[in-house]
Amino acid sequence: MDFHADVDWDEAFEYRPGQKVELKAKPGTFDTVACYEPMMVPPIWLENDPIPRYPHQLRVISTAVMDAHYLLEPSRSEISPQECYS
């Protein structure tokens, strides 16, 4: 089994830690993704729920407002010379 080939990377990105979600079975009940474990079934663990969840059980909330600054290239002052060549 090739871990990198078998992981659904789109799903892993969508349900990354910190993502706000709503439980479809309990409308109005919101939680935060604690971790996504691709080798577990179901793969999504929530911060305030001891039961892991499947993606079809959750509704992703407000991805447009999420913190996307990590997608930007860091300024040159934030990068050490060693990082540029590693």
C-alpha positions in Angstrom: 0.0 0.0 0.0 1.4 3.3 -1.1 0.4 5.9 1.5 0.8 9.0 -0.7 -1.1 7.4 -3.6 -3.9 6.1 -1.4 -4.6 9.3 0.5 -7.5 11.5 -0.8 -5.5 14.8 -0.6 -8.5 17.0 -1.5 -10.5 15.5 1.4 -7.5 15.9 3.7 -7.2 19.5 2.8 -10.9 20.2 3.2 -11.0 18.6 6.7 -7.6 19.9 8.0 -7.2 20.8 11.7 -8.9 24.0 12.6 -11.6 23.7 10.0 -15.1 24.6 11.3 -17.8 22.0 10.6 -21.5 21.4 11.3 -22.9 18.0 12.1 -25.6 17.3 9.4 -27.5 15.0 11.8 -27.7 17.9 14.4 -28.2 21.1 12.5 -26.8 24.1 14.5 -24.2 21.9 16.2 -20.8 23.2 15.2 -17.3 21.8 16.0 -13.7 22.1 14.9 -11.7 19.4 13.1 -9.0 18.2 15.5 -7.2 16.0 13.0 -7.6 14.0 9.8 -6.3 10.5 10.0 -6.3 9.1 6.4 -5.5 5.6 7.6 -8.5 5.5 10.0 -12.1 4.7 9.2 -13.8 7.1 9.8 -10.9 9.6 9.3 -12.1 12.9 10.9 -11.7 13.6 14.6 -13.5 16.6 16.1 -12.3 18.6 19.1 -15.5 18.2 21.2 -16.8 14.9 19.9 -15.3 11.5 21.0 -16.7 9.8 17.9 -14.7 10.0 14.7 -16.8 11.1 11.6 -17.1 10.5 7.9 -17.1 13.5 5.5 -20.7 12.8 4.5 -21.7 13.4 8.2 -20.3 16.9 8.2 -20.8 20.3 6.4 -17.8 22.5 6.0 -18.4 26.0 7.3 -17.1 29.2 5.9 -14.0 28.2 3.9 -13.9 31.7 2.3 -13.2 33.2 5.7 -10.5 30.8 6.7 -6.9 31.9 7.3 -5.2 31.5 4.0 -2.0 33.5 4.6 0.0 30.2 4.7 -0.6 30.0 1.0 1.3 33.2 0.3 5.0 33.2 -0.4 6.8 34.4 2.8 8.7 37.7 2.5 12.5 37.4 2.0 13.1 38.8 5.5 11.3 35.7 6.9 13.4 33.2 5.2 16.9 32.2 6.3 19.5 31.6 3.6 19.7 27.9 4.6 16.0 27.5 3.9 16.3 28.8 0.4 18.8 26.1 -0.6 17.5 23.1 1.3 
